[in-house]
Amino acid sequence: MPEGDTLRRTADGLRPHLVGRAVTAAVALAPGPRADLLVGATVTAVEAVGKNLLIDFDNGLELRTHLRLHGSWHRYRPGERWRRPPSRARIVIEVPDAVAVCFDAPTVELYEKRAAGLHPALARLGPDLLASDFEQTGGTAEARLRLRQPGRTNQAIAEALLDQRALAGIGNVVKNETLFMERVSPFTPLGEVDDATLDRLVATARRILVESAARTRSPERVTTGGPAAAAGPLWVHGRAGRPCRRCGTLLKVARQGSELPRSTYWCPTCQP
């Protein structure tokens, strides 16, 4: 599933080609939003909020897409051959000199921007780790407060970090790498994680996302750094059965979570 850094790079890639340009044609795969309402409107903003990509128009409408596991946005020149079949296009937006196509996204919706504050998905989002004013607006304290909400005491820290209602932008890769880097077991109940550790986890996850969002070349994420980076970009994610880059212990993987089980990778020695 694309994480916050991927959505930020997507928004940064689309923005120069869409903002300030009038929509000349728009089509949505049924069932979908009324894309014809966008024709003639000018794109005013393209932003990533958590794992959501939002496109605003001067007629007061906002387009929201959530890519989940397989969705992606592509940009083409007019007449350029698409890299995926047209049947997989959920929505197509054409402006002079550019065609933006969203493929395979399960969530594509159009609504009045003034109602965004009441949107059931957007209104519940926690602080966005990639927001430029995250620190200035007390993002760490807000994330900690949300993680300390009643009912979370027995929730495993790995599951909590993926809950976009607590803090927005973290996906499975960043979750696994953050917990390893801070030497926290993914199965530790939130009630056993002190505030200082929570703050470190938030800071490390934010640093990974910010650095990744700024990368223009692959690999997408590099968390190892230093001499370890020569062996590979990641500490634990996707490396089950291989030796830990720190201690040599064989890394493990397990499915974790009840609503949407995800693969958790960890080192039994470094994350006791």
Secondary structure, 3 states (H helix, E strand, C coil): CCCHHHHHHHHHHHHHHHCCCECCEEEECCCCCCHHHHCCCEEEEEEEECCEEEEEECCCEEEEEECCCCCEEEEECCCCCCCCCHHHEEEEEEECCEEEEEECCCEEEEEEHHHHHHCCCCCCCCCECCCCCCCCCCHHHHHHHHHCCCCCCCCEHHHHHCCCCCCECCCHHHHHHHHHHCCCCCCCEHHHCCHHHHHHHHHHHHHHHHHHHCCCCCCCCCCCCHHHHHCCCCCCCCCCCCECCCCCCECEEEEECCCCCEEEEECCCCCC
